[in-house]
Amino acid sequence: MAITVSIELNREIELPAGYDEVFDLLSDVPRSASHFPKVSRLVDLGDNTYRWEMEKIGVDKHAIQSVYACRYFADRDAGKITWEPVEGEGNGVVRGAWTLTAKGDSATTAKFQTSAALTLPLPGLLKLAISPVVKHEFNSLVDTYMAKLKQAF
């Protein structure tokens, strides 16, 4: 038995760096991922496609792990970095985008949007209890990621 938890997130941050510097960091998936918390492994699958293996949460047989893969597309002129899910990789389907806007020469606004559907091997009765916990954890990870990105510049 399994449950699926769906998550949608939108964030906007201002980074104290020029557009090109921000774009270069965010479009370099391993470099960007190095700022994301609780990544156990980031596996390069080739063709700008990566499998994210997150740290396990929980204890022993009750531990859950999110694993998903995305293919990344970067368009400097449009100010967009997007990711699309790779089917059949892991227990998550994740898609999203960064949209960048220059604010003069030394600041960039970065809008982050992502949606995820995580399928977890848990009984359906636990969905009401587990769903808010998973959503809170995902929000917390993204908030930490945003703070670390600000520190990187």
C-alpha positions in Angstrom: 0.0 0.0 0.0 1.2 3.5 -0.7 0.1 7.1 -0.4 0.9 10.1 -2.6 1.6 13.5 -1.2 1.4 16.5 -3.5 3.3 19.7 -2.8 3.3 23.1 -4.6 5.8 25.8 -3.6 6.5 29.3 -4.7 9.2 31.5 -3.4 10.8 34.8 -4.4 14.2 36.0 -3.2 16.5 38.8 -4.0 20.1 37.8 -4.4 22.9 40.4 -4.0 24.7 39.4 -7.3 24.5 40.2 -11.0 22.2 38.3 -13.3 24.9 36.3 -15.0 26.5 35.2 -11.7 23.1 34.0 -10.4 22.2 32.3 -13.7 25.6 30.5 -13.7 25.1 29.1 -10.2 21.5 28.1 -10.6 21.9 26.5 -14.0 24.9 24.4 -12.8 22.8 21.7 -11.1 25.6 20.1 -9.0 26.7 23.5 -7.8 23.1 24.6 -7.0 22.3 21.3 -5.4 25.3 21.7 -3.1 23.3 24.4 -1.3 20.2 22.1 -0.9 20.0 20.4 2.5 19.7 16.7 3.1 20.8 15.5 -0.3 22.3 12.1 0.2 23.5 11.7 -3.4 23.1 13.6 -6.7 23.7 11.2 -9.6 24.6 12.5 -13.0 22.5 10.5 -15.5 23.9 12.4 -18.5 22.2 14.9 -20.9 21.8 17.4 -18.0 19.6 14.9 -16.1 20.2 14.2 -12.4 18.7 11.7 -9.9 18.3 13.3 -6.4 18.5 10.8 -3.6 17.5 12.6 -0.4 18.5 11.5 3.1 16.2 9.0 4.8 13.7 10.5 7.3 12.5 8.3 10.2 13.8 5.2 11.9 14.6 1.7 10.6 11.6 0.1 8.8 9.7 3.4 9.2 12.2 5.5 7.4 11.2 7.1 4.1 13.3 8.4 1.4 12.5 10.6 -1.6 14.2 9.7 -4.9 13.5 11.5 -8.2 15.2 12.5 -11.4 14.8 15.6 -13.5 16.1 16.9 -16.8 17.2 20.5 -16.7 16.9 23.2 -19.4 18.6 26.6 -19.1 17.7 29.6 -21.3 19.9 32.6 -20.3 18.1 35.0 -22.7 14.7 34.2 -21.3 16.0 34.1 -17.7 14.5 30.6 -17.1 15.9 27.4 -15.7 13.3 24.6 -15.8 13.3 21.0 -14.8 11.0 18.2 -15.9 10.5 14.8 -14.3 12.1 11.6 -15.7 9.6 8.8 -15.6 10.4 5.6 -13.8 13.2 7.1 -11.5 12.4 6.8 -7.9 9.2 7.6 -5.9 8.8 11.2 -6.8 7.7 13.3 -9.8 9.1 16.8 -9.6 8.9 19.8 -12.0 9.6 23.5 -11.7 11.4 26.6 -12.7 13.6 29.5 -11.7 12.7 32.8 -13.3 15.4 35.5 -13.0 15.1 39.2 -13.4 18.1 41.6 -13.2 17.7 44.4 -10.7 20.5 46.7 -11.9 24.1 45.4 -12.1 24.4 43.9 -8.6 21.1 42.3 -7.7 18.8 39.7 -9.2 15.3 38.6 -8.3 14.8 34.9 -8.4 11.4 33.3 -8.5 11.3 29.6 -7.6 8.3 27.5 -8.4 8.1 23.7 -8.0 5.5 21.0 -7.7 6.2 17.5 -6.5 4.2 14.3 -6.0 5.9 11.8 -3.7 4.7 8.3 -3.4 5.5 6.8 0.0 5.2 3.1 1.1 2.7 3.8 3.9 -0.8 2.6 4.6 -3.6 4.9 3.3 -4.8 5.5 6.9 -1.6 7.5 7.6 -2.1 10.0 4.8 -3.9 12.5 6.9 -1.1 12.3 9.6 1.9 12.1 7.3 0.9 14.5 4.5 1.4 17.7 6.7 4.7 16.4 8.0 6.1 15.7 4.5 4.9 19.2 3.3 6.4 20.9 6.3 9.7 19.1 5.7 9.8 20.0 2.1 9.0 23.7 2.9 11.8 23.7 5.5 14.3 22.2 3.0 13.4 24.9 0.4 13.6 27.7 3.0 17.0 26.5 4.1 18.1 26.3 0.4 17.0 29.9 -0.2 18.9 31.1 2.9 22.0 29.2 1.7 21.8 30.7 -1.8 21.7 34.2 -0.3 24.8 33.3 1.8 26.5 32.0 -1.4 26.5 35.5 -2.9 
